[in-house]
Amino acid sequence: MSKLPSLSLPILACLLLVPASAFASHGHPGYEHAVDDLRLAQLLLQRSDIAPAANGWHDEVSLTMDSIGEAMKQMDAAVGGGRGKSSLPRLDPHMAWAERLNQSLRLIERAEWDCSREKDGSGNAGLKARIFDLLDQAHTRLSVAIQTVNFDYNLRHLPTRND
């Protein structure tokens, strides 16, 4: 019978005491990077000059933010939600709205690329497809917002597409 070296016993004890959640976030680096990108994209899309619609009516940008928020929730659940959030950079308050939309679209595309590196495991079957569906919806809606950046939905009281 072989004996364990005396040094490995304390190491083994430490590994058993470390919570499994400490290692959980290392399994999904693509989702972690994507969440950071999407947090910044959502920050860029926030508008202080337009009040939220009381009647449930939304424009393309707010629908994009809803899709981004749901995708981030799905990814946070996969990562374990226990990781510390990185600080967001300060935004230039003079950045034009069109530039904010374009930069947000690039961040969504980068998040899609980050998610494509993740594997769909048996424990989270279909997660990657759900996330891609949400990011695709966000990408489509934001593309429409960019194409109609000079179109003011509030003045014309027209609903957006509802697909």
Secondary structure, 3 states (H helix, E strand, C coil): CCCCCCCHHHHHHHHHHCCCHHHHHHHCHHHHHHHHHHHHHHHHHCCCCCCCCCCCCCCHHHHHHHHHHHHHHHHHHHHCCCCCCCCCCCCCCCCCHHHHHHHHHHHHHHHHHHHHCCCCCHHHCCHHHHHHHHHHHHHHHHHHHHHCCCCCHHHHCCCCCCC
